Amino acid sequence: MYMHENYKKDIVENIFKTKVTSMFKGDYASSRAVYSDDSFVYKVFKQSKIVDQFEMFLKNYKGDLKLLDVFKDDNSTIFKFNKLQGQTVDHLMKENKTIPLDVVTLKEWFKTQVKEIHNAGVRCYEKYDEYKIKQDPWGQGFIFTFCDWSKGNFIYNETDKKLYLVDLEPSNWMPRNIWDCVIREQFKSFIRNFEHIKELDDVDYVLHLEDTVQEELNKEIPVFLACPA
């Protein structure tokens, strides 16, 4: 069953004593509905073990997006988040608005998000059986990784000139040797969202950026080895 645009809207309004508007997007249609009021964002998920695991992650995540409250009934879970102000990069680009952030700023922002997502995964590993992983036979460890850096998942606030990551799923453990390759593609996917940066037309320059991000993050994220079962 697919969620429709107003799926459980009445439940959200009743439980949280508010009036909300839909933030319906096509890629939300099968697994979640999203609403907002003036101060908060509400996401409605179908009840599942994956959603329970995501809740654990959010409770240990120390980035800008904060999980403030959770409501559960027999078949759904509602997350209440702080509402980060701004427009998605996708929306701003459709309006032909330039985001005045340079490559260095974007690179450092990306690295900060990657490191906090991994650190939240480590915190979860230390608390919950659901986050336990097996020992890496190559001894290179694991990195907890967010995999979708498309321009609908982060917003830009024109007042404070900052980016905010507003969607953190799916995230999971990845062997570090595989992550070494994947992180390059993730950064390229992220940086390509900023079409105003003319340097990105230079293929060699982008390859150099990918190398730099991968090398710096490898140094800045300590090797995390799971304990033997």
Salt bridges, closest charged atoms under 4 A:
ASP52 OD1 - LYS72 NZ 3.20
GLU55 OE2 - LYS59 NZ 2.76
GLU55 OE1 - LYS72 NZ 2.96
ASP73 OD2 - LYS8 NZ 3.14
ASP90 OD2 - LYS94 NZ 3.49
GLU95 OE2 - HIS91 NE2 3.11
GLU95 OE1 - LYS97 NZ 3.47
GLU108 OE2 - LYS107 NZ 3.12
GLU108 OE2 - LYS111 NZ 3.49
GLU116 OE2 - ARG123 NH1 2.85
GLU158 OE1 - LYS97 NZ 3.87
ASP167 OD1 - LYS43 NZ 3.63
GLU169 OE2 - ARG32 NE 2.96
GLU185 OE2 - LYS188 NZ 3.53
GLU210 OE1 - ARG184 NH2 3.29
ASP211 OD1 - ARG184 NH1 2.19
GLU216 OE1 - LYS107 NZ 2.91
GLU216 OE1 - LYS111 NZ 2.71
GLU220 OE2 - LYS111 NZ 2.99
GLU220 OE1 - LYS115 NZ 2.75
